[in-house]
Amino acid sequence: MITITKVLENVYVLKDRTDCCANLVLGKERALLFDTGSGIDDMKRAVRNITKLPLIVIDSHGHFDHIVGNDQFDEVYLSEMDFPIIEAYDTELLNRWMKDLTEETIQPFSMPPREWKCIRRLDFDSFELGDLRCEIIPLRGHTAGSIGIWIPPLRLLLSGDALTPIMCLNFQNHLSKQIQYETLNRVQSMNFDFYLTSHQDKLYPKQLLRTAAGWSNGFQRLYV
């Protein structure tokens, strides 16, 4: 079961049973799906219940809970810097993680992500949805290939896990604290009012990032 929250007139958050969120943005000619969730629910059907527009599907980064729904779509773009993450996943690992995330019986995964035919290298830095121009922004830290999507007309930044309210620095693929701080500091100069993360179905104000950047800077002085 996917729950759908409309956060702006043409922006939706689709949350699956494992509390993984995808962001759907509707333009006049195309729609953007940012992340595909854990694959436990039918993300494609949920999207198509909202819009029949042609889709561009982009992963925020390579962690399993953001990409396992990819094989429901024909083409999904991912930063090449995160290809090593998905190459390390096998079906045994994915099925164990899914069992840990939900007590419900699910259809086991039979093919590892490295064998999916849908994944494409993210080789562009902007795209149009008709009336909305979207820019791809590097948000390195959570992973090497973490990206966000900035939509200036909506004054909105889609950030994946890169700008979560509580920064997680202990993942195997996480980069240094310095790189995380630089990302937090750099987004301060960007022109947006709100941002969306991958595990919450609400908008966060940009001002919250100043607090995160200040905490990160203090952490740097204490421990680096």
Backbone as a chain_set.jsonl record, in Angstrom:
{"seq": "MITITKVLENVYVLKDRTDCCANLVLGKERALLFDTGSGIDDMKRAVRNITKLPLIVIDSHGHFDHIVGNDQFDEVYLSEMDFPIIEAYDTELLNRWMKDLTEETIQPFSMPPREWKCIRRLDFDSFELGDLRCEIIPLRGHTAGSIGIWIPPLRLLLSGDALTPIMCLNFQNHLSKQIQYETLNRVQSMNFDFYLTSHQDKLYPKQLLRTAAGWSNGFQRLYV", "coords": {"N": [[0.84, -1.192, 0.0], [0.663, 2.103, -0.965], [0.919, 5.312, 0.307], [-0.307, 8.532, -0.467], [0.612, 11.864, -0.538], [-0.218, 15.134, -1.126], [1.796, 17.79, -1.523], [2.313, 20.207, -2.734], [0.72, 22.11, -5.362], [1.309, 20.672, -7.712], [2.951, 18.638, -6.854], [3.763, 15.585, -5.372], [4.125, 13.259, -2.663], [4.971, 9.932, -2.454], [4.659, 7.31, -0.4], [5.921, 4.195, 0.558], [5.296, 0.916, 2.094], [7.507, 0.547, 3.691], [8.195, 2.99, 4.592], [9.631, 4.486, 2.762], [10.094, 7.129, 0.54], [8.982, 8.459, -2.573], [9.235, 11.158, -4.876], [6.942, 12.907, -6.812], [6.59, 14.993, -9.525], [4.62, 17.078, -11.425], [4.598, 18.314, -14.648], [3.593, 20.293, -17.513], [4.025, 18.831, -19.805], [5.603, 16.596, -19.201], [6.339, 14.299, -16.496], [8.157, 14.064, -13.437], [9.647, 11.445, -11.635], [11.187, 10.981, -8.679], [13.264, 8.855, -7.244], [12.322, 5.438, -6.468], [11.514, 3.883, -4.411], [11.354, 1.034, -2.114], [10.605, -1.163, -3.533], [8.7, -2.893, -2.607], [6.062, -2.306, -2.975], [3.68, -1.446, -5.593], [4.881, 0.911, -7.276], [4.752, 2.057, -9.799], [2.069, 1.732, -10.572], [0.822, 3.358, -8.663], [1.832, 5.854, -9.416], [0.719, 6.057, -11.998], [-1.936, 6.191, -11.383], [-2.159, 8.78, -10.672], [-1.14, 10.363, -12.785], [-0.919, 10.33, -16.377], [1.105, 11.262, -17.856], [4.149, 11.304, -19.84], [7.06, 9.883, -18.34], [10.024, 10.868, -16.597], [12.432, 9.197, -14.852], [14.41, 9.276, -12.006], [17.03, 8.354, -9.834], [17.866, 9.288, -6.503], [20.135, 8.4, -5.2], [22.223, 5.445, -4.716], [21.343, 3.631, -2.714], [19.596, 0.752, -1.486], [16.895, 1.073, -0.639], [15.909, 3.073, -2.161], [16.017, 2.425, -4.786], [15.011, -0.085, -5.486], [12.528, -0.297, -6.586], [13.021, 0.274, -9.198], [12.937, -1.58, -11.33], [10.351, -1.612, -12.181], [10.054, 0.206, -14.112], [10.878, 1.477, -17.405], [13.183, 2.998, -17.983], [15.629, 4.302, -15.86], [17.484, 6.796, -14.332], [20.707, 7.07, -12.879], [23.382, 8.312, -10.925], [26.626, 7.671, -12.106], [28.628, 7.416, -10.267], [27.549, 6.032, -8.174], [27.172, 3.492, -9.098], [28.906, 1.361, -8.198], [27.726, 0.727, -5.735], [25.224, -0.505, -6.266], [26.121, -2.657, -7.69], [27.114, -4.268, -5.753], [24.983, -5.426, -4.49], [23.101, -8.365, -3.853], [20.53, -10.86, -4.431], [19.986, -12.334, -2.109], [20.826, -10.636, -0.055], [19.119, -8.398, -0.463], [16.585, -9.559, -0.036], [16.812, -10.304, 2.628], [17.05, -7.808, 3.854], [14.529, -6.737, 3.201], [12.866, -8.417, 4.64], [13.599, -7.671, 7.195], [12.614, -5.081, 7.236], [9.842, -5.211, 7.009], [7.068, -6.979, 8.366], [5.362, -8.301, 6.812], [4.464, -10.79, 4.352], [6.274, -10.969, 1.398], [6.831, -10.916, -2.158], [9.688, -12.632, -3.095], [12.779, -11.144, -4.19], [14.127, -11.821, -7.321], [16.146, -11.141, -9.028], [19.228, -9.496, -9.055], [20.078, -5.967, -8.677], [22.24, -5.275, -10.383], [21.777, -6.664, -12.69], [19.586, -5.567, -13.847], [17.94, -4.138, -16.648], [17.095, -1.59, -16.89], [18.527, 0.57, -15.847], [20.182, 3.618, -16.371], [23.0, 5.662, -17.149], [23.354, 8.722, -15.514], [23.659, 11.387, -17.367], [23.196, 14.058, -17.885], [22.547, 17.473, -16.947], [20.339, 19.03, -16.589], [16.805, 19.329, -17.25], [13.572, 19.485, -18.861], [10.151, 19.793, -17.933], [8.193, 20.65, -19.5], [6.698, 23.133, -18.633], [8.284, 23.506, -16.473], [11.542, 23.929, -15.492], [14.165, 21.858, -14.529], [16.975, 21.323, -12.476], [19.864, 19.379, -11.98], [21.575, 18.758, -9.057], [24.655, 18.236, -7.534], [24.926, 16.538, -4.467], [26.895, 15.569, -2.631], [27.976, 13.292, -0.103], [26.168, 11.728, 1.638], [26.242, 9.589, -0.132], [28.71, 9.031, -2.727], [27.575, 9.634, -5.169], [25.229, 11.004, -4.63], [22.47, 13.037, -5.447], [20.525, 16.032, -5.928], [17.426, 17.558, -6.998], [16.735, 20.577, -8.264], [14.122, 22.839, -8.538], [13.522, 25.664, -9.771], [11.164, 27.322, -10.52], [9.263, 26.417, -8.692], [10.462, 26.93, -6.351], [11.742, 24.912, -4.926], [13.593, 22.161, -3.615], [14.467, 18.891, -4.254], [15.814, 16.437, -2.28], [16.523, 13.809, -1.669], [18.231, 11.529, 0.443], [20.23, 13.195, 1.163], [19.959, 15.576, 2.577], [18.726, 15.102, 5.038], [16.863, 15.733, 8.085], [18.14, 14.643, 10.333], [21.389, 13.936, 10.173], [22.969, 11.143, 8.817], [25.931, 9.61, 9.376], [27.176, 7.205, 9.347], [26.955, 5.237, 7.419], [28.151, 2.693, 5.204], [28.833, 3.66, 2.694], [29.101, 6.359, 3.032], [30.599, 9.566, 2.669], [33.261, 11.77, 3.787], [33.023, 13.769, 6.837], [33.723, 16.372, 6.306], [33.101, 16.718, 3.59], [30.335, 16.378, 3.716], [29.679, 18.627, 5.261], [30.492, 20.673, 3.496], [28.622, 20.328, 1.444], [26.223, 20.936, 2.823], [26.768, 23.605, 3.429], [27.022, 24.738, 0.901], [24.459, 24.621, -0.256], [23.159, 26.641, 1.011], [23.366, 28.97, -0.451], [21.685, 28.643, -2.546], [18.639, 29.299, -4.325], [15.844, 28.657, -2.96], [12.826, 27.754, -1.189], [11.764, 25.596, 0.186], [12.388, 22.112, 0.944], [12.353, 18.611, 0.085], [12.709, 15.453, 1.623], [13.703, 11.953, 1.616], [12.372, 10.253, 3.376], [10.243, 11.386, 4.599], [6.969, 12.787, 4.458], [6.485, 15.503, 4.115], [7.002, 19.035, 3.586], [10.102, 20.69, 4.221], [11.4, 23.661, 5.693], [13.845, 25.797, 4.194], [15.433, 27.129, 6.058], [15.989, 25.336, 8.066], [18.263, 24.013, 7.295], [20.353, 25.682, 7.902], [20.722, 25.325, 10.617], [21.531, 22.649, 10.597], [23.922, 22.884, 9.161], [25.402, 24.504, 10.896], [25.602, 22.824, 13.139], [27.075, 20.744, 11.979], [29.464, 22.062, 11.373], [30.406, 22.662, 13.929], [30.789, 20.084, 14.84], [32.858, 19.353, 13.178], [34.943, 21.006, 14.156], [35.311, 19.941, 16.668], [36.021, 17.24, 16.346], [37.687, 16.771, 14.2]], "CA": [[0.0, 0.0, 0.0], [1.387, 3.364, -1.061], [0.15, 6.487, 0.716], [-0.012, 9.667, -1.334], [0.42, 13.163, 0.092], [-0.028, 16.266, -2.033], [2.457, 18.829, -0.734], [2.124, 21.425, -3.51], [-0.316, 21.901, -6.37], [1.709, 19.652, -8.691], [4.015, 17.828, -6.255], [3.229, 14.542, -4.507], [5.034, 12.317, -2.015], [4.432, 8.578, -2.464], [5.378, 6.573, 0.632], [5.575, 2.772, 0.552], [5.1, 0.315, 3.416], [8.739, 0.612, 4.479], [8.41, 4.422, 4.85], [10.506, 5.076, 1.744], [9.295, 8.078, -0.233], [9.328, 8.94, -3.902], [8.65, 12.467, -5.161], [6.358, 13.005, -8.146], [6.377, 16.384, -9.912], [3.888, 17.116, -12.685], [4.688, 19.462, -15.529], [2.548, 20.303, -18.537], [4.315, 17.859, -20.856], [6.196, 15.395, -18.62], [6.365, 14.225, -15.039], [9.386, 13.549, -12.842], [9.602, 10.592, -10.455], [12.502, 11.014, -8.032], [13.339, 7.626, -6.453], [11.265, 4.462, -6.766], [11.157, 3.16, -3.201], [11.992, -0.237, -1.76], [10.155, -2.232, -4.429], [7.729, -3.763, -1.949], [4.737, -1.932, -3.483], [3.612, -1.133, -7.024], [5.072, 2.345, -7.422], [4.307, 2.482, -11.127], [0.608, 1.85, -10.562], [0.479, 4.541, -7.877], [2.114, 7.024, -10.263], [-0.224, 6.113, -13.107], [-3.236, 6.606, -10.853], [-2.127, 10.236, -10.559], [-0.875, 11.01, -14.071], [-0.572, 9.527, -17.553], [2.162, 11.978, -18.57], [5.437, 10.611, -19.983], [7.844, 9.987, -17.115], [11.468, 10.738, -16.464], [12.638, 8.608, -13.531], [15.789, 9.521, -11.572], [17.345, 7.951, -8.461], [18.652, 10.255, -5.749], [21.415, 7.736, -4.928], [22.165, 4.02, -4.999], [20.938, 2.762, -1.614], [18.565, -0.182, -1.944], [15.529, 1.493, -0.352], [15.533, 4.123, -3.107], [16.183, 1.963, -6.174], [14.546, -1.445, -5.792], [11.368, -0.175, -7.463], [13.449, 0.663, -10.543], [12.617, -2.522, -12.404], [8.97, -1.398, -12.619], [10.089, 1.251, -15.124], [11.712, 1.142, -18.561], [14.46, 3.708, -17.88], [15.848, 5.03, -14.614], [18.818, 7.389, -14.356], [21.443, 7.034, -11.624], [24.764, 8.772, -11.044], [27.588, 6.588, -12.313], [29.455, 7.272, -9.069], [26.907, 5.083, -7.263], [27.06, 2.162, -9.699], [29.515, 0.324, -7.365], [26.824, 0.329, -4.649], [24.228, -1.475, -6.717], [26.814, -3.867, -8.139], [27.41, -5.086, -4.571], [23.758, -6.029, -3.963], [22.609, -9.617, -4.432], [19.139, -11.114, -4.051], [19.932, -12.79, -0.718], [20.944, -9.451, 0.785], [17.898, -7.603, -0.598], [15.466, -10.256, 0.597], [16.993, -10.225, 4.072], [16.702, -6.45, 4.258], [13.09, -6.561, 3.112], [12.284, -9.14, 5.768], [13.84, -6.857, 8.379], [11.852, -3.845, 7.155], [8.402, -5.437, 7.097], [6.669, -8.292, 8.858], [4.449, -8.885, 5.844], [5.036, -11.688, 3.352], [6.449, -10.296, 0.118], [7.403, -11.721, -3.238], [11.151, -12.501, -3.044], [13.46, -10.605, -5.357], [14.77, -12.917, -8.044], [17.217, -10.631, -9.888], [19.941, -8.388, -8.405], [20.049, -4.717, -9.45], [23.272, -5.175, -11.427], [21.278, -7.323, -13.894], [18.455, -4.836, -14.41], [18.188, -3.491, -17.939], [16.471, -0.261, -16.903], [19.363, 1.623, -15.285], [20.957, 4.412, -17.316], [23.934, 6.613, -16.548], [22.867, 10.094, -15.475], [24.651, 12.123, -18.149], [22.696, 15.393, -18.193], [22.484, 18.27, -15.723], [19.062, 19.731, -16.507], [15.774, 18.8, -18.131], [12.333, 20.252, -18.828], [8.879, 19.068, -17.826], [7.261, 21.464, -20.272], [6.69, 24.468, -18.042], [9.175, 23.507, -15.313], [12.931, 23.556, -15.712], [14.728, 21.177, -13.365], [18.429, 21.246, -12.523], [20.441, 18.336, -11.14], [22.551, 19.377, -8.168], [25.418, 17.276, -6.724], [24.776, 16.663, -3.014], [27.775, 14.501, -2.164], [28.105, 13.13, 1.338], [25.474, 10.487, 1.985], [27.016, 8.713, -1.021], [29.486, 9.827, -3.687], [26.729, 10.039, -6.29], [23.959, 11.602, -4.202], [22.096, 14.247, -6.18], [19.223, 16.632, -5.685], [16.827, 18.198, -8.165], [16.284, 21.931, -7.941], [13.062, 23.279, -9.445], [13.406, 27.091, -9.436], [9.816, 27.915, -10.542], [8.531, 26.002, -7.492], [11.314, 27.259, -5.191], [11.761, 23.614, -4.25], [14.723, 21.263, -3.827], [14.288, 17.489, -3.885], [17.168, 16.184, -1.781], [16.813, 12.424, -1.311], [18.728, 11.391, 1.812], [21.413, 14.046, 1.347], [19.692, 16.692, 3.48], [17.77, 14.68, 6.05], [16.971, 16.531, 9.31], [19.177, 14.021, 11.158], [22.406, 13.451, 9.259], [23.526, 9.821, 9.124], [27.319, 9.606, 8.914], [27.781, 5.906, 9.636], [26.751, 4.265, 6.364], [29.388, 2.229, 4.578], [29.126, 4.449, 1.5], [29.129, 7.783, 3.331], [31.886, 10.235, 2.52], [33.776, 12.391, 5.008], [32.247, 14.831, 7.465], [34.045, 17.621, 5.627], [32.314, 16.787, 2.355], [28.948, 16.615, 4.118], [29.573, 20.03, 5.662], [30.582, 21.504, 2.295], [27.323, 20.241, 0.765], [25.268, 21.719, 3.605], [27.113, 25.013, 3.313], [26.808, 25.206, -0.474], [23.045, 24.789, -0.593], [22.66, 27.881, 1.615], [23.345, 30.036, -1.452], [20.706, 28.329, -3.582], [17.395, 30.052, -4.19], [14.641, 27.844, -2.78], [12.172, 27.992, 0.097], [11.458, 24.329, 0.852], [12.984, 20.916, 0.375], [11.761, 17.322, 0.416], [13.65, 14.359, 1.847], [13.206, 10.672, 1.12], [11.679, 9.432, 4.369], [9.198, 12.2, 5.204], [5.98, 13.222, 3.469], [6.182, 16.911, 4.337], [8.016, 20.003, 3.19], [10.934, 21.296, 5.255], [11.871, 24.998, 5.297], [15.281, 25.898, 3.948], [16.113, 27.626, 7.256], [16.425, 24.206, 8.879], [19.597, 23.613, 6.857], [21.347, 26.511, 8.599], [20.978, 24.636, 11.875], [22.316, 21.455, 10.299], [25.269, 23.298, 8.778], [26.074, 24.96, 12.099], [25.948, 21.644, 13.939], [28.135, 20.022, 11.289], [30.696, 22.825, 11.523], [30.845, 22.441, 15.288], [31.274, 18.711, 14.9], [34.166, 19.368, 12.522], [35.961, 21.62, 15.035], [35.547, 19.097, 17.827], [36.475, 15.885, 16.112], [38.557, 16.609, 13.018]], "C": [[0.882, 1.252, 0.0], [0.464, 4.5, -0.636], [0.631, 7.693, -0.072], [-0.357, 10.954, -0.604], [0.718, 14.253, -0.926], [0.554, 17.417, -1.236], [2.439, 20.196, -1.414], [1.124, 21.106, -4.619], [0.031, 20.787, -7.346], [2.845, 18.769, -8.178], [3.401, 16.868, -5.231], [4.375, 13.759, -3.874], [4.323, 10.972, -1.943], [5.268, 7.732, -1.513], [4.939, 5.116, 0.631], [5.521, 2.218, 1.976], [6.353, 0.32, 4.284], [9.128, 2.06, 4.785], [9.475, 5.032, 3.951], [9.644, 5.917, 0.807], [9.878, 8.318, -1.616], [8.621, 10.277, -4.095], [8.177, 12.494, -6.607], [6.027, 14.467, -8.428], [5.746, 16.401, -11.296], [4.142, 18.422, -13.42], [3.557, 19.413, -16.543], [2.763, 19.221, -19.589], [4.884, 16.549, -20.338], [6.081, 15.44, -17.108], [7.702, 13.64, -14.605], [9.034, 12.638, -11.671], [11.016, 10.507, -9.898], [12.523, 9.932, -6.965], [12.126, 6.729, -6.735], [10.911, 3.601, -5.565], [11.834, 1.806, -3.073], [11.554, -1.399, -2.633], [9.112, -3.142, -3.834], [6.306, -3.498, -2.444], [4.827, -1.552, -4.96], [3.669, 0.382, -7.209], [4.542, 2.841, -8.764], [2.793, 2.657, -11.166], [0.182, 3.094, -9.8], [0.704, 5.818, -8.684], [1.061, 7.17, -11.34], [-1.651, 6.407, -12.654], [-3.323, 8.115, -10.693], [-1.999, 10.905, -11.915], [-0.565, 9.984, -15.151], [0.531, 10.194, -18.371], [3.382, 11.079, -18.773], [6.312, 10.895, -18.785], [9.333, 10.069, -17.393], [11.71, 10.301, -15.021], [14.114, 8.714, -13.181], [15.933, 9.053, -10.129], [18.178, 9.019, -7.781], [20.036, 9.715, -5.418], [21.191, 6.226, -4.999], [21.734, 3.118, -3.871], [19.662, 2.005, -1.964], [17.147, 0.339, -1.735], [15.054, 2.636, -1.247], [15.504, 3.622, -4.545], [15.49, 0.655, -6.496], [13.238, -1.432, -6.583], [11.729, 0.143, -8.897], [12.958, -0.279, -11.635], [11.148, -2.49, -12.805], [8.902, -0.405, -13.78], [11.085, 0.891, -16.231], [13.098, 1.762, -18.47], [14.52, 4.467, -16.564], [17.29, 5.519, -14.611], [19.419, 7.421, -12.957], [22.859, 7.542, -11.87], [25.714, 7.582, -11.154], [28.473, 6.379, -11.08], [28.855, 6.301, -8.052], [26.692, 3.7, -7.881], [27.731, 1.08, -8.834], [28.614, -0.147, -6.219], [25.865, -0.749, -5.137], [24.884, -2.762, -7.232], [27.106, -4.813, -6.979], [26.172, -5.793, -4.024], [23.478, -7.368, -4.641], [21.213, -9.883, -3.88], [19.025, -11.563, -2.596], [19.954, -11.602, 0.234], [19.659, -8.63, 0.738], [16.726, -8.264, 0.117], [15.589, -10.232, 2.119], [16.631, -8.837, 4.594], [15.189, -6.231, 4.229], [12.377, -7.265, 4.26], [12.456, -8.355, 7.056], [12.938, -5.616, 8.411], [10.354, -4.043, 7.34], [8.119, -6.842, 7.582], [5.756, -9.001, 7.871], [5.201, -9.802, 4.877], [5.11, -10.96, 2.017], [7.012, -11.276, -0.899], [8.919, -11.553, -3.226], [11.708, -11.893, -4.331], [14.259, -11.714, -6.021], [15.946, -12.466, -8.897], [17.916, -9.477, -9.18], [19.946, -7.145, -9.281], [21.085, -4.643, -10.564], [22.834, -5.836, -12.734], [20.072, -6.617, -14.5], [18.86, -4.156, -15.711], [17.731, -2.031, -17.96], [17.426, 0.866, -16.522], [20.219, 2.286, -16.365], [21.883, 5.345, -16.544], [23.349, 8.02, -16.623], [23.914, 10.992, -16.128], [24.143, 13.481, -18.612], [22.548, 16.147, -16.876], [21.234, 19.131, -15.611], [18.083, 19.069, -17.465], [14.509, 19.626, -17.932], [11.14, 19.311, -18.667], [7.789, 19.781, -18.615], [7.317, 22.888, -19.777], [7.658, 24.592, -16.873], [10.572, 23.065, -15.724], [13.498, 22.987, -14.416], [16.239, 21.066, -13.54], [18.929, 20.19, -11.541], [21.616, 18.919, -10.37], [23.32, 18.288, -7.423], [25.234, 17.575, -5.239], [25.608, 15.579, -2.341], [27.881, 14.489, -0.639], [27.479, 11.819, 1.76], [26.016, 9.328, 1.15], [27.792, 9.62, -1.967], [28.607, 10.384, -4.797], [25.399, 10.637, -5.899], [23.698, 12.897, -4.965], [20.751, 14.765, -5.669], [18.695, 17.195, -6.988], [16.204, 19.516, -7.716], [15.282, 22.361, -9.0], [12.781, 24.745, -9.137], [11.987, 27.65, -9.495], [8.978, 27.553, -9.313], [9.257, 26.376, -6.206], [11.466, 26.039, -4.285], [13.027, 22.845, -4.61], [14.329, 19.867, -3.366], [15.662, 16.958, -3.508], [17.485, 14.72, -1.5], [17.205, 12.327, 0.15], [19.837, 12.382, 2.138], [21.209, 15.138, 2.383], [18.65, 16.311, 4.528], [17.941, 15.509, 7.321], [17.988, 15.971, 10.3], [20.192, 13.387, 10.214], [22.974, 12.113, 9.732], [24.922, 9.727, 8.523], [27.969, 8.229, 9.022], [27.519, 4.851, 8.578], [28.085, 3.909, 5.706], [29.804, 3.118, 3.417], [29.24, 5.939, 1.774], [30.539, 8.339, 3.177], [32.245, 10.946, 3.821], [32.82, 13.449, 5.562], [32.499, 16.164, 6.781], [33.228, 17.78, 4.346], [30.848, 17.033, 2.676], [28.739, 18.077, 4.51], [29.604, 20.951, 4.438], [29.275, 21.486, 1.518], [26.285, 21.079, 1.495], [25.514, 23.212, 3.449], [26.771, 25.554, 1.924], [25.333, 25.446, -0.78], [22.453, 26.048, 0.035], [22.52, 28.993, 0.577], [22.328, 29.792, -2.564], [19.375, 29.005, -3.277], [16.194, 29.101, -4.159], [14.087, 28.112, -1.386], [11.974, 26.709, 0.897], [12.228, 23.193, 0.196], [12.253, 19.677, 0.874], [12.867, 16.304, 0.621], [12.964, 13.036, 1.514], [12.471, 9.817, 2.146], [10.64, 10.236, 5.149], [8.25, 12.676, 4.111], [5.523, 14.654, 3.726], [7.327, 17.773, 3.848], [8.786, 20.49, 4.402], [11.367, 22.684, 4.791], [13.383, 25.011, 5.129], [16.049, 26.314, 5.201], [16.637, 26.493, 8.13], [17.849, 23.788, 8.533], [20.69, 24.464, 7.502], [21.716, 25.867, 9.927], [21.849, 23.421, 11.655], [23.745, 21.814, 9.942], [26.061, 23.772, 9.993], [26.49, 23.817, 12.99], [27.112, 20.896, 13.312], [29.474, 20.733, 11.442], [31.267, 22.655, 12.93], [31.424, 21.051, 15.483], [32.667, 18.622, 14.286], [35.234, 19.897, 13.478], [36.312, 20.706, 16.216], [36.311, 17.821, 17.511], [37.412, 15.715, 14.92], [39.901, 17.259, 13.279]], "O": [[1.738, 1.422, 0.868], [-0.643, 4.635, -1.157], [1.827, 7.855, -0.314], [-1.473, 11.121, -0.111], [1.798, 14.278, -1.517], [-0.117, 17.967, -0.364], [2.537, 21.226, -0.746], [0.731, 19.952, -4.788], [-0.849, 20.036, -7.767], [3.611, 18.217, -8.968], [2.634, 17.268, -4.356], [5.447, 13.613, -4.461], [3.206, 10.879, -1.434], [6.44, 7.465, -1.777], [3.745, 4.82, 0.693], [5.681, 2.96, 2.944], [6.263, 0.116, 5.494], [10.259, 2.328, 5.189], [10.144, 5.99, 4.338], [8.596, 5.47, 0.341], [11.094, 8.371, -1.802], [7.541, 10.502, -3.549], [8.926, 12.145, -7.519], [5.287, 15.104, -7.678], [6.278, 15.806, -12.233], [3.925, 19.504, -12.875], [2.661, 18.576, -16.436], [1.805, 18.744, -20.199], [4.68, 15.501, -20.95], [5.77, 16.475, -16.518], [8.3, 12.828, -15.311], [8.227, 13.002, -10.816], [11.93, 10.021, -10.565], [11.891, 10.064, -5.917], [11.07, 7.187, -7.171], [10.095, 2.686, -5.679], [12.757, 1.477, -3.818], [12.072, -2.507, -2.494], [8.673, -4.084, -4.495], [5.442, -4.369, -2.344], [5.917, -1.362, -5.501], [2.637, 1.048, -7.289], [3.955, 3.92, -8.847], [2.294, 3.629, -11.733], [-0.719, 3.811, -10.236], [-0.11, 6.741, -8.651], [0.56, 8.269, -11.58], [-2.483, 6.828, -13.458], [-4.415, 8.674, -10.59], [-2.669, 11.904, -12.179], [-0.022, 8.914, -14.877], [0.852, 9.734, -19.467], [3.625, 10.183, -17.965], [6.317, 12.01, -18.264], [9.843, 9.422, -18.308], [11.252, 10.953, -14.083], [14.973, 8.296, -13.957], [15.066, 9.32, -9.296], [19.083, 9.592, -8.387], [21.003, 10.474, -5.36], [20.087, 5.779, -5.31], [21.755, 1.901, -4.051], [18.773, 2.526, -2.637], [16.275, 0.08, -2.563], [13.927, 3.112, -1.107], [15.016, 4.323, -5.432], [15.381, 0.301, -7.67], [12.873, -2.441, -7.187], [10.841, 0.272, -9.74], [12.605, 0.158, -12.73], [10.732, -3.254, -13.675], [7.839, -0.194, -14.364], [12.01, 0.107, -16.022], [14.085, 1.126, -18.838], [13.587, 5.183, -16.2], [18.213, 4.743, -14.859], [18.746, 7.751, -11.98], [23.465, 7.239, -12.899], [25.616, 6.617, -10.396], [29.004, 5.288, -10.874], [29.56, 5.803, -7.174], [26.092, 2.829, -7.25], [27.192, -0.022, -8.732], [28.724, -1.292, -5.779], [25.711, -1.787, -4.493], [24.268, -3.827, -7.211], [27.319, -6.008, -7.182], [26.299, -6.675, -3.174], [23.602, -7.49, -5.859], [20.768, -9.199, -2.958], [18.062, -11.206, -1.918], [19.201, -11.559, 1.206], [19.158, -8.21, 1.78], [15.958, -7.589, 0.803], [14.581, -10.149, 2.821], [15.99, -8.701, 5.637], [14.634, -5.607, 5.133], [11.389, -6.754, 4.787], [11.574, -8.363, 7.915], [12.546, -5.157, 9.484], [9.665, -3.125, 7.786], [8.84, -7.783, 7.25], [5.413, -10.167, 8.065], [6.391, -9.626, 4.618], [4.116, -10.397, 1.559], [7.585, -12.309, -0.555], [9.4, -10.425, -3.337], [11.17, -12.106, -5.418], [14.982, -12.455, -5.355], [16.673, -13.3, -9.437], [17.24, -8.548, -8.737], [19.829, -7.251, -10.501], [20.836, -4.012, -11.591], [23.444, -5.602, -13.777], [19.585, -7.022, -15.556], [19.979, -3.663, -15.85], [17.958, -1.322, -18.94], [17.156, 2.022, -16.848], [20.884, 1.617, -17.157], [21.578, 5.759, -15.426], [22.899, 8.453, -17.684], [24.932, 11.317, -15.517], [24.609, 14.003, -19.625], [22.436, 15.535, -15.814], [21.081, 19.88, -14.646], [18.48, 18.342, -18.376], [14.387, 20.372, -16.96], [11.124, 18.196, -19.189], [6.601, 19.534, -18.41], [7.911, 23.754, -20.418], [7.832, 25.686, -16.336], [10.76, 21.963, -16.24], [13.328, 23.565, -13.343], [16.722, 20.753, -14.628], [18.465, 20.122, -10.403], [22.533, 19.499, -10.953], [22.698, 17.478, -6.736], [25.369, 18.72, -4.805], [25.086, 14.769, -1.575], [27.876, 15.533, 0.014], [28.176, 10.901, 2.192], [26.222, 8.227, 1.659], [27.564, 10.83, -2.006], [28.86, 11.475, -5.308], [24.515, 10.771, -6.745], [24.584, 13.74, -5.11], [19.963, 14.034, -5.069], [19.43, 17.299, -7.97], [15.28, 19.551, -6.903], [15.545, 22.266, -10.199], [11.9, 25.049, -8.333], [11.612, 28.4, -8.594], [8.079, 28.304, -8.936], [8.74, 26.168, -5.108], [11.338, 26.12, -3.063], [13.48, 22.871, -5.754], [13.909, 19.679, -2.224], [16.588, 17.016, -4.317], [18.616, 14.409, -1.126], [16.591, 12.964, 1.005], [20.333, 12.408, 3.264], [22.172, 15.586, 3.006], [17.785, 17.119, 4.864], [19.053, 15.948, 7.615], [18.629, 16.731, 11.027], [19.883, 12.409, 9.533], [23.399, 11.967, 10.879], [25.08, 9.759, 7.302], [29.175, 8.095, 8.813], [27.823, 3.679, 8.797], [29.013, 4.717, 5.661], [30.996, 3.311, 3.179], [29.456, 6.716, 0.844], [31.529, 7.685, 3.504], [31.592, 10.737, 4.844], [31.939, 13.95, 4.863], [31.596, 16.996, 6.684], [32.722, 18.866, 4.061], [30.185, 17.81, 1.988], [27.739, 18.69, 4.135], [28.827, 21.902, 4.358], [28.859, 22.516, 0.987], [25.549, 21.845, 0.872], [24.569, 23.994, 3.349], [26.292, 26.68, 1.786], [25.001, 26.389, -1.498], [21.37, 26.483, -0.355], [21.656, 29.86, 0.707], [22.135, 30.647, -3.428], [19.035, 29.249, -2.119], [15.608, 28.785, -5.195], [14.786, 28.628, -0.514], [12.011, 26.723, 2.128], [12.662, 23.295, -0.951], [11.624, 19.686, 1.932], [13.851, 16.291, -0.119], [11.782, 13.011, 1.172], [11.989, 8.739, 1.799], [10.208, 9.823, 6.226], [8.668, 12.937, 2.982], [4.346, 14.983, 3.58], [8.463, 17.316, 3.711], [8.217, 20.683, 5.476], [11.672, 22.868, 3.612], [14.105, 24.315, 5.843], [17.192, 25.9, 5.389], [17.617, 26.667, 8.853], [18.566, 23.265, 9.386], [21.829, 24.014, 7.632], [22.883, 25.862, 10.318], [22.788, 23.173, 12.411], [24.682, 21.135, 10.364], [27.251, 23.48, 10.113], [27.591, 23.82, 13.54], [28.028, 20.461, 14.01], [30.505, 20.085, 11.621], [32.479, 22.519, 13.098], [32.412, 20.862, 16.193], [33.541, 17.919, 14.793], [36.307, 19.306, 13.6], [37.445, 20.695, 16.698], [37.143, 17.372, 18.3], [37.882, 14.606, 14.664], [40.776, 17.235, 12.414]]}, "num_chains": 1, "name": "protein.A"}
